[in-house]
């Protein structure tokens, strides 16, 4: 890097190096954010499946209780 900086006038190589470091940090940040979003998506999918299962169970229980009431009334 120092030889690259020496080739540019007025120390603009250091500016280039600073931009490269910034770009590297930005890529690391985006990678970490993407990884966290994947985990969040997996947890959200799992919760959605649990809610759907609970809704199906409640619907089944409601149908069963209605059927029991009809049997008692007969």
C-alpha positions, 0 to 999 in steps of 0.5 A: 500500500505504501508504494501505491501511495508513493506513486500518487501525487499529494498523498491521494494514495492514502485517500484511495486506501481509506476508501478501500478500507471503508468499502471493506468495512461496508462489505463486512457490515452488509454480510453480517446484516444478511446473516442476521436477516437469514436467522430472523427469516428462519425464526419467523417461518417457524413462528408462522408454522406454529401459529398455523398449527394453533389455528388448525387446532382451535378450528378442530376443537371448535368443530368437535365441540359443536358436534358434541353439542349437536349430539347432546341436543339430539 
